[in-house]
Amino acid sequence: MADSPNCDLKSLSPLQLFERVTEQGEKVRALKAGKAPKDEIDAAVRMLLSLKLSYKTTTGQDYQAGLPPKDLVLINNGTTKEEDEDLVDPWNVQTSNAKGVDYDKLIVRFGSSKIDTDLINRIERAIGQKPHHFLRRGIFFSHRDMDQVLDAYENKKPFYLYTGRGPSSQAMHVGHLIPFMFTKWLQEVFDVPLVIQLTDDEKYLWKDMTIEKAYEYARENAKDIIACGFDINKTFIFSDLDYLGTSAGFYKNIVKVQKHVTFNQVKGIFGFTDSDCIGKISFPAIQAAPSFSSSFPQIFNGKENIQCLIPCAIDQDPYFRMTRDVAPRIGQPKPALLHSVFFPALQGAQTKMSASDPNSSIFLTDTPKQIKTKINKHAFSGGRDTIEEHRKYGGNCDVDVSIMYLTFFLEDDDRLEQLKQAYTSGELLTGELKKVLIETMQPLVAAHQERRKQVTDEIVKQFMTPRKLAFEF
């Protein structure tokens, strides 16, 4: 960041100002640590004070590290003052819009960067092949520092992948596959290590279940994850309940994060209250720790300077905004992120999927008949009330769940575009569109089930054993 503003600070949003103050604070710390000349440090401090003043003038709030402006970050299950504002936090996703969450607004609110054509083209040049359809179709739509990851890759510097799963039920649904399908592709095209965190401790703290049941779900979910086709020589899957007791590096990083985040900060970021158990309050540090390579000394040979890339749904971003704020203060690189959109419930993008409602999604345990029945009976339609009206006016692809699901799972771009055009024109009826979705999902789920049958308890144990992977560090 420059020592003097090169743009009108009044034109910046509160969240942009917050990011500017944070970056300048890091610069001041770096100058002091590097024993820079006094006049250079003084100039940087003056700039920091000026930015803090602008932030307070704009928001009416004093700047607090790790605590973004309250009016733009959804906290304590609340929204901004606009009645139609989307609610997005790590535990809740709600929108009043039939099209789903407004992701452009969410990018502004969270202060991330849009994955644009330039970035997609750069990824294509780096890997020498066509980008994943999740990138081409905007399913992964937002990022933090992906350009830095590409810089590292182009300069032959290592990085690694980290993603996770909160095992809240024995059966996962097809929406849960999205981050793992994309992460598998990333691992293959970049040829990097992957760590997968199973937050069974989180589910025990938040859900009404025993600790034994949370651990059992973690093991069962691991089988579904392994069935996505991950390479056992390049992938480490771990349960927090297991790994925390065996890895000093992991626990040390948790403690470092805990020391640098205050109770006020986690209340502001996550909406915790005085009545929440202390386990919930301390948990964000556990989700932050895998962002640092020193949490896995068996993989990275104790090296602490290897950057992490985290593919995840955008609702997990608050954890990693906190992590990115803490990282420079504990001598670690900030993790980079790739954010995905949310997977809609069968009943529509306004409806939240629930593991307790078997009709809210297609589960990985569903039979072909169950898949057909669910789609025909429950998939929200963008079609008209009568065939005559549909032929005349056409269907609405923006709200139709079959189109949404096909956007995720139909890999053929030309076929998808043909379906959209035919449905919009009225040529393709809702029943015919649902038939295409059924024919897409039945073999996908059946193939996953066949792969899962091959995943034995011994294979799960091998994936979850701390060990050196097929990389040298």
VEXDREN-2710 file (C-alpha; in Angstrom, 1 decimal):
% VEXDREN-2710
k/r/px/py/pz
1/MET/0.0/0.0/0.0
2/ALA/1.2/3.5/-0.8
3/ASP/2.4/5.9/1.9
4/SER/-0.2/8.5/0.9
5/PRO/-3.8/8.0/-0.4
6/ASN/-3.9/7.8/-4.1
7/CYS/-7.7/7.9/-4.2
8/ASP/-10.5/9.8/-2.5
9/LEU/-11.0/7.9/0.8
10/LYS/-14.6/9.2/0.9
11/SER/-15.3/7.0/-2.2
12/LEU/-14.3/3.8/-0.3
13/SER/-16.9/1.6/1.4
14/PRO/-16.6/1.0/5.1
15/LEU/-15.3/-2.5/4.5
16/GLN/-12.7/-1.2/2.0
17/LEU/-11.6/1.4/4.6
18/PHE/-11.3/-1.4/7.1
19/GLU/-9.1/-3.4/4.8
20/ARG/-6.9/-0.3/4.1
21/VAL/-6.4/0.3/7.8
22/THR/-5.6/-3.4/8.4
23/GLU/-3.0/-3.4/5.6
24/GLN/-1.4/-0.2/6.8
25/GLY/-1.2/-1.6/10.3
26/GLU/0.6/-4.6/9.0
27/LYS/3.0/-2.3/7.1
28/VAL/3.8/-0.3/10.2
29/ARG/4.5/-3.5/12.1
30/ALA/6.8/-4.8/9.3
31/LEU/8.7/-1.5/9.1
32/LYS/9.3/-1.5/12.9
33/ALA/10.3/-5.2/12.9
34/GLY/12.7/-4.5/10.0
35/LYS/14.2/-1.5/11.8
36/ALA/13.4/0.8/8.9
37/PRO/14.5/4.5/9.1
38/LYS/12.6/6.6/11.6
39/ASP/11.2/9.0/9.0
40/GLU/9.8/6.1/7.0
41/ILE/8.1/4.6/10.1
42/ASP/6.7/8.0/11.1
43/ALA/5.2/8.5/7.6
44/ALA/3.6/5.1/7.7
45/VAL/2.2/5.8/11.2
46/ARG/0.7/9.1/10.1
47/MET/-0.9/7.4/7.2
48/LEU/-2.3/4.8/9.6
49/LEU/-3.8/7.4/11.9
50/SER/-5.3/9.2/8.9
51/LEU/-7.0/6.0/7.7
52/LYS/-8.3/5.3/11.2
53/LEU/-9.8/8.8/11.4
54/SER/-11.5/8.3/8.0
55/TYR/-12.8/5.0/9.1
56/LYS/-14.3/6.4/12.3
57/THR/-15.8/9.4/10.4
58/THR/-17.4/7.0/7.8
59/THR/-18.7/4.3/10.2
60/GLY/-19.0/6.1/13.6
61/GLN/-17.0/3.2/15.0
62/ASP/-13.4/3.0/16.2
63/TYR/-11.3/0.6/14.2
64/GLN/-10.8/-2.8/15.9
65/ALA/-8.5/-5.4/14.4
66/GLY/-10.4/-8.4/13.2
67/LEU/-13.7/-6.7/13.7
68/PRO/-15.1/-5.5/10.4
69/PRO/-17.8/-2.7/10.4
70/LYS/-20.9/-4.0/12.1
71/ASP/-23.4/-2.6/9.6
72/LEU/-21.9/-4.7/6.8
73/VAL/-21.1/-8.0/8.4
74/LEU/-24.1/-10.1/9.4
75/ILE/-23.7/-10.9/13.1
76/ASN/-25.8/-12.6/15.8
77/ASN/-28.2/-13.9/13.2
78/GLY/-29.1/-10.3/12.2
79/THR/-29.1/-8.4/9.0
80/THR/-28.4/-4.9/7.9
81/LYS/-31.2/-2.4/8.0
82/GLU/-32.5/-3.2/4.5
83/GLU/-35.5/-5.5/4.9
84/ASP/-34.5/-7.6/1.8
85/GLU/-30.9/-8.1/2.8
86/ASP/-29.6/-11.6/2.7
87/LEU/-28.5/-13.4/5.9
88/VAL/-25.3/-15.2/5.5
89/ASP/-23.2/-16.5/8.4
90/PRO/-21.4/-19.9/9.1
91/TRP/-24.7/-21.4/10.4
92/ASN/-27.5/-19.7/8.5
93/VAL/-28.2/-18.8/4.9
94/GLN/-31.5/-16.9/4.2
95/THR/-32.7/-14.8/1.3
96/SER/-36.1/-13.4/0.3
97/ASN/-35.1/-13.6/-3.4
98/ALA/-36.3/-16.6/-5.5
99/LYS/-33.1/-16.3/-7.5
100/GLY/-31.1/-16.9/-4.4
101/VAL/-28.4/-14.8/-2.6
102/ASP/-27.2/-11.6/-4.3
103/TYR/-23.5/-12.6/-4.6
104/ASP/-22.4/-9.3/-6.0
105/LYS/-23.6/-7.6/-2.9
106/LEU/-22.0/-10.3/-0.8
107/ILE/-18.6/-9.6/-2.4
108/VAL/-18.9/-6.0/-1.4
109/ARG/-20.1/-6.8/2.1
110/PHE/-17.4/-9.3/2.8
111/GLY/-14.7/-7.3/0.9
112/SER/-13.5/-10.2/-1.3
113/SER/-12.7/-10.0/-5.0
114/LYS/-14.8/-11.3/-7.9
115/ILE/-13.4/-14.1/-10.0
116/ASP/-13.4/-12.4/-13.3
117/THR/-12.5/-13.5/-16.8
118/ASP/-8.9/-12.3/-16.4
119/LEU/-8.3/-14.5/-13.4
120/ILE/-10.0/-17.5/-15.1
121/ASN/-7.8/-17.0/-18.2
122/ARG/-4.7/-16.8/-16.0
123/ILE/-5.6/-20.0/-14.3
124/GLU/-6.0/-21.6/-17.7
125/ARG/-2.6/-20.4/-18.8
126/ALA/-1.0/-21.7/-15.6
127/ILE/-2.4/-25.2/-15.7
128/GLY/-2.4/-25.5/-19.5
129/GLN/-6.0/-26.8/-19.7
130/LYS/-9.6/-25.6/-19.7
131/PRO/-10.7/-24.4/-16.2
132/HIS/-13.3/-26.4/-14.3
133/HIS/-16.9/-25.7/-15.2
134/PHE/-17.4/-24.5/-11.6
135/LEU/-15.1/-21.6/-12.5
136/ARG/-16.5/-21.1/-16.0
137/ARG/-20.1/-20.9/-14.7
138/GLY/-19.4/-18.7/-11.7
139/ILE/-20.1/-21.4/-9.1
140/PHE/-16.8/-20.4/-7.6
141/PHE/-17.3/-16.7/-7.9
142/SER/-15.1/-14.9/-5.3
143/HIS/-11.6/-15.1/-4.0
144/ARG/-9.0/-13.7/-1.7
145/ASP/-5.3/-13.6/-3.0
146/MET/-5.7/-16.3/-5.7
147/ASP/-3.3/-14.1/-7.7
148/GLN/-0.7/-14.7/-5.0
149/VAL/-1.2/-18.4/-5.2
150/LEU/-0.7/-18.3/-9.0
151/ASP/2.4/-16.1/-8.5
152/ALA/3.8/-18.9/-6.3
153/TYR/2.9/-21.6/-8.7
154/GLU/4.4/-19.8/-11.7
155/ASN/7.6/-19.3/-9.7
156/LYS/7.8/-23.0/-8.7
157/LYS/7.0/-22.2/-5.0
158/PRO/4.8/-24.7/-3.1
159/PHE/1.3/-24.2/-1.7
160/TYR/-1.3/-26.6/-0.3
161/LEU/-5.0/-27.0/-0.2
162/TYR/-7.3/-27.1/2.9
163/THR/-11.0/-27.7/3.0
164/GLY/-13.3/-29.3/5.4
165/ARG/-16.7/-30.8/6.4
166/GLY/-18.8/-30.4/9.5
167/PRO/-20.2/-34.0/10.0
168/SER/-23.7/-33.3/11.2
169/SER/-25.3/-36.4/9.8
170/GLN/-24.4/-39.9/8.5
171/ALA/-25.7/-39.2/5.0
172/MET/-24.3/-36.4/2.9
173/HIS/-26.3/-34.8/0.1
174/VAL/-25.1/-33.9/-3.4
175/GLY/-24.5/-30.2/-2.4
176/HIS/-21.8/-31.4/0.0
177/LEU/-19.9/-32.8/-3.0
178/ILE/-19.3/-29.4/-4.5
179/PRO/-16.2/-28.3/-2.6
180/PHE/-14.7/-31.7/-2.8
181/MET/-15.3/-32.1/-6.5
182/PHE/-13.6/-28.7/-7.0
183/THR/-10.8/-29.4/-4.5
184/LYS/-10.0/-32.7/-6.2
185/TRP/-9.7/-30.9/-9.5
186/LEU/-7.4/-28.2/-8.0
187/GLN/-5.2/-30.9/-6.4
188/GLU/-4.9/-32.7/-9.7
189/VAL/-4.1/-29.7/-11.9
190/PHE/-1.7/-28.1/-9.5
191/ASP/-0.3/-31.3/-8.0
192/VAL/-0.3/-30.2/-4.4
193/PRO/-0.9/-31.6/-0.9
194/LEU/-4.4/-31.5/0.5
195/VAL/-5.6/-31.6/4.1
196/ILE/-9.3/-32.1/5.0
197/GLN/-10.6/-31.2/8.4
198/LEU/-13.6/-33.0/9.9
199/THR/-15.0/-30.7/12.6
200/ASP/-16.6/-33.3/14.7
201/ASP/-15.8/-31.2/17.8
202/GLU/-17.8/-28.3/16.3
203/LYS/-20.9/-30.4/15.7
204/TYR/-20.7/-31.8/19.2
205/LEU/-20.6/-28.2/20.5
206/TRP/-23.5/-26.9/18.3
207/LYS/-25.7/-29.9/17.9
208/ASP/-27.7/-32.1/20.3
209/MET/-25.5/-35.2/19.9
210/THR/-23.0/-37.2/21.9
211/ILE/-19.3/-36.8/21.3
212/GLU/-19.3/-40.5/20.2
213/LYS/-22.0/-39.8/17.6
214/ALA/-20.1/-36.8/16.2
215/TYR/-17.0/-38.9/15.8
216/GLU/-19.0/-41.7/14.1
217/TYR/-20.4/-39.2/11.6
218/ALA/-16.9/-38.0/10.9
219/ARG/-15.8/-41.5/10.0
220/GLU/-18.8/-42.1/7.8
221/ASN/-18.5/-38.7/6.0
222/ALA/-14.8/-39.5/5.4
223/LYS/-15.9/-42.5/3.3
224/ASP/-18.1/-40.2/1.1
225/ILE/-15.2/-37.8/0.8
226/ILE/-12.7/-40.5/-0.1
227/ALA/-15.2/-41.9/-2.7
228/CYS/-14.8/-38.6/-4.6
229/GLY/-11.5/-40.1/-5.7
230/PHE/-8.8/-38.4/-3.7
231/ASP/-5.2/-39.7/-4.0
232/ILE/-4.3/-41.4/-0.7
233/ASN/-0.6/-40.5/-1.2
234/LYS/-1.4/-36.7/-1.5
235/THR/-4.3/-36.3/1.0
236/PHE/-4.6/-36.3/4.7
237/ILE/-8.0/-36.4/6.3
238/PHE/-8.3/-35.7/10.0
239/SER/-10.9/-35.5/12.8
240/ASP/-10.3/-32.7/15.2
241/LEU/-11.2/-35.0/18.1
242/ASP/-8.4/-37.3/17.0
243/TYR/-5.7/-35.0/15.6
244/LEU/-5.7/-32.3/18.3
245/GLY/-4.5/-34.9/20.8
246/THR/-1.5/-36.0/18.6
247/SER/-0.1/-32.9/17.0
248/ALA/1.8/-30.4/19.0
249/GLY/2.1/-28.2/16.0
250/PHE/-1.6/-28.1/15.5
251/TYR/-2.3/-27.2/19.1
252/LYS/0.4/-24.5/19.2
253/ASN/-1.1/-22.7/16.3
254/ILE/-4.6/-22.9/17.9
255/VAL/-3.2/-21.3/21.1
256/LYS/-1.4/-18.6/19.1
257/VAL/-4.6/-17.7/17.3
258/GLN/-6.5/-17.7/20.6
259/LYS/-4.1/-15.3/22.2
260/HIS/-4.5/-12.8/19.3
261/VAL/-8.3/-12.8/19.1
262/THR/-10.4/-11.1/21.8
263/PHE/-13.8/-12.1/23.1
264/ASN/-15.2/-8.9/21.7
265/GLN/-13.9/-9.8/18.3
266/VAL/-15.4/-13.2/18.1
267/LYS/-18.7/-11.8/19.4
268/GLY/-18.6/-9.3/16.6
269/ILE/-17.6/-11.7/13.9
270/PHE/-19.7/-14.7/14.8
271/GLY/-22.5/-13.3/17.0
272/PHE/-21.6/-15.3/20.1
273/THR/-23.4/-14.2/23.3
274/ASP/-22.6/-14.5/27.0
275/SER/-24.7/-17.6/27.2
276/ASP/-22.8/-19.5/24.6
277/CYS/-20.5/-22.2/25.9
278/ILE/-16.8/-21.5/25.9
279/GLY/-16.2/-24.3/23.5
280/LYS/-18.1/-22.3/20.8
281/ILE/-16.1/-19.2/21.5
282/SER/-12.7/-21.0/21.2
283/PHE/-13.7/-23.1/18.2
284/PRO/-12.8/-20.5/15.4
285/ALA/-9.1/-20.9/16.4
286/ILE/-9.4/-24.6/15.7
287/GLN/-10.8/-24.0/12.2
288/ALA/-8.1/-21.4/11.6
289/ALA/-5.1/-23.6/12.5
290/PRO/-5.1/-25.8/9.4
291/SER/-4.4/-22.6/7.4
292/PHE/-0.8/-22.8/8.6
293/SER/1.6/-25.5/7.3
294/SER/3.3/-25.9/10.7
295/SER/0.1/-27.6/11.9
296/PHE/1.2/-30.5/9.8
297/PRO/4.9/-31.1/10.5
298/GLN/4.7/-34.7/9.2
299/ILE/3.7/-33.3/5.8
300/PHE/5.7/-30.0/5.5
301/ASN/8.8/-31.0/7.5
302/GLY/8.1/-28.2/10.0
303/LYS/8.1/-25.4/7.4
304/GLU/6.0/-22.4/8.4
305/ASN/6.1/-20.3/5.2
306/ILE/3.9/-22.4/2.8
307/GLN/0.8/-20.6/1.7
308/CYS/-2.6/-22.3/2.0
309/LEU/-5.5/-22.1/-0.5
310/ILE/-9.0/-22.8/0.9
311/PRO/-11.9/-23.7/-1.4
312/CYS/-15.1/-23.3/0.6
313/ALA/-18.6/-21.9/0.5
314/ILE/-18.8/-18.1/1.1
315/ASP/-20.5/-18.6/4.5
316/GLN/-17.3/-19.9/5.9
317/ASP/-15.4/-16.7/5.1
318/PRO/-15.8/-15.1/8.6
319/TYR/-13.5/-17.8/10.0
320/PHE/-10.9/-16.9/7.5
321/ARG/-11.2/-13.2/7.7
322/MET/-10.3/-13.6/11.3
323/THR/-7.5/-16.0/10.3
324/ARG/-6.1/-13.6/7.7
325/ASP/-6.1/-10.8/10.3
326/VAL/-4.2/-12.9/12.8
327/ALA/-1.7/-14.6/10.4
328/PRO/0.8/-11.7/10.1
329/ARG/0.8/-11.2/13.9
330/ILE/1.9/-14.8/14.5
331/GLY/4.4/-14.8/11.6
332/GLN/2.3/-16.9/9.2
333/PRO/1.3/-16.2/5.6
334/LYS/-2.4/-15.3/5.1
335/PRO/-4.5/-18.1/3.6
336/ALA/-6.0/-17.5/0.2
337/LEU/-9.6/-18.4/-0.5
338/LEU/-11.9/-19.5/-3.3
339/HIS/-15.6/-19.0/-2.5
340/SER/-18.5/-21.0/-3.9
341/VAL/-22.1/-20.1/-4.2
342/PHE/-24.7/-22.0/-2.1
343/PHE/-26.3/-25.2/-3.3
344/PRO/-30.1/-24.7/-3.4
345/ALA/-32.7/-26.8/-1.8
346/LEU/-35.0/-28.7/-4.1
347/GLN/-37.8/-26.4/-3.0
348/GLY/-36.0/-23.3/-4.3
349/ALA/-33.0/-21.0/-3.6
350/GLN/-35.0/-19.3/-0.8
351/THR/-35.3/-22.6/1.2
352/LYS/-32.5/-24.0/3.4
353/MET/-31.5/-27.6/2.9
354/SER/-31.7/-29.7/6.1
355/ALA/-30.4/-33.1/6.9
356/SER/-33.5/-33.7/8.9
357/ASP/-35.7/-33.1/5.8
358/PRO/-35.0/-35.9/3.3
359/ASN/-37.0/-34.0/0.6
360/SER/-34.8/-30.9/0.8
361/SER/-32.1/-32.4/-1.4
362/ILE/-30.8/-35.5/-3.1
363/PHE/-28.8/-37.6/-0.7
364/LEU/-25.9/-39.8/-1.6
365/THR/-27.8/-42.8/-0.2
366/ASP/-30.9/-42.2/-2.4
367/THR/-32.0/-44.9/-4.8
368/PRO/-32.7/-44.1/-8.5
369/LYS/-36.5/-44.3/-7.7
370/GLN/-36.1/-41.8/-4.7
371/ILE/-34.1/-39.4/-6.9
372/LYS/-36.8/-39.5/-9.6
373/THR/-39.6/-39.0/-7.1
374/LYS/-37.9/-36.1/-5.3
375/ILE/-37.2/-34.2/-8.5
376/ASN/-40.6/-34.7/-10.0
377/LYS/-42.4/-33.9/-6.8
378/HIS/-40.3/-31.3/-5.0
379/ALA/-38.0/-29.6/-7.5
380/PHE/-39.2/-26.0/-7.7
381/SER/-40.2/-25.0/-11.2
382/GLY/-39.7/-21.9/-13.2
383/GLY/-42.4/-23.0/-15.6
384/ARG/-45.8/-21.5/-16.2
385/ASP/-49.1/-22.7/-14.8
386/THR/-50.4/-24.2/-18.0
387/ILE/-48.7/-25.8/-21.0
388/GLU/-50.3/-23.1/-23.2
389/GLU/-48.8/-20.3/-21.1
390/HIS/-45.4/-22.0/-21.0
391/ARG/-45.3/-22.5/-24.8
392/LYS/-46.2/-18.8/-25.2
393/TYR/-44.1/-17.1/-22.4
394/GLY/-41.4/-19.7/-21.7
395/GLY/-39.9/-20.7/-18.3
396/ASN/-37.7/-18.7/-15.9
397/CYS/-34.3/-20.2/-15.7
398/ASP/-33.3/-17.9/-12.8
399/VAL/-35.6/-19.6/-10.3
400/ASP/-35.9/-23.1/-11.7
401/VAL/-34.1/-25.6/-9.5
402/SER/-33.6/-28.2/-12.3
403/ILE/-31.6/-25.6/-14.2
404/MET/-29.7/-24.7/-11.1
405/TYR/-28.8/-28.3/-10.4
406/LEU/-27.8/-28.9/-14.0
407/THR/-25.6/-25.9/-13.8
408/PHE/-23.7/-27.7/-11.1
409/PHE/-23.6/-31.2/-12.4
410/LEU/-24.1/-31.2/-16.2
411/GLU/-20.5/-30.8/-17.6
412/ASP/-21.4/-30.2/-21.2
413/ASP/-21.6/-26.4/-21.7
414/ASP/-23.3/-26.6/-25.1
415/ARG/-26.0/-29.0/-23.8
416/LEU/-26.7/-26.8/-20.8
417/GLU/-27.0/-23.7/-23.0
418/GLN/-29.4/-25.5/-25.3
419/LEU/-31.6/-26.6/-22.4
420/LYS/-31.7/-23.0/-21.1
421/GLN/-32.7/-21.6/-24.5
422/ALA/-35.3/-24.3/-25.1
423/TYR/-36.8/-23.8/-21.6
424/THR/-36.8/-20.0/-21.9
425/SER/-38.5/-20.1/-25.3
426/GLY/-41.1/-22.5/-24.1
427/GLU/-40.0/-25.3/-26.4
428/LEU/-38.9/-27.4/-23.4
429/LEU/-41.6/-28.2/-20.8
430/THR/-40.9/-28.5/-17.0
431/GLY/-41.5/-32.2/-17.0
432/GLU/-39.1/-32.7/-19.9
433/LEU/-36.4/-30.6/-18.1
434/LYS/-36.9/-32.6/-14.9
435/LYS/-36.4/-35.8/-16.9
436/VAL/-33.0/-34.5/-18.1
437/LEU/-32.0/-33.7/-14.4
438/ILE/-33.2/-37.2/-13.3
439/GLU/-31.1/-38.8/-16.1
440/THR/-28.1/-36.7/-14.9
441/MET/-28.3/-37.3/-11.2
442/GLN/-29.2/-41.0/-11.1
443/PRO/-25.9/-42.2/-12.7
444/LEU/-23.9/-39.6/-10.7
445/VAL/-25.2/-40.8/-7.4
446/ALA/-25.1/-44.5/-8.3
447/ALA/-21.4/-44.2/-9.4
448/HIS/-20.6/-42.5/-6.1
449/GLN/-22.3/-45.3/-4.2
450/GLU/-20.3/-47.9/-6.0
451/ARG/-17.0/-46.1/-5.2
452/ARG/-18.1/-45.7/-1.6
453/LYS/-18.6/-49.5/-1.3
454/GLN/-14.9/-49.9/-2.0
455/VAL/-13.9/-47.6/0.9
456/THR/-13.1/-50.0/3.8
457/ASP/-12.5/-49.0/7.4
458/GLU/-8.8/-49.8/6.7
459/ILE/-8.7/-47.3/3.8
460/VAL/-10.3/-44.7/6.1
461/LYS/-7.6/-45.4/8.7
462/GLN/-4.9/-44.9/6.2
463/PHE/-6.2/-41.6/5.0
464/MET/-6.6/-40.4/8.6
465/THR/-3.2/-41.5/9.8
466/PRO/-0.7/-38.6/10.3
467/ARG/2.1/-39.3/7.8
468/LYS/4.4/-38.0/5.2
469/LEU/2.7/-37.4/1.8
470/ALA/4.3/-37.8/-1.7
471/PHE/6.0/-34.4/-1.6
472/GLU/9.3/-33.1/-0.4
473/PHE/9.6/-30.0/1.7
END
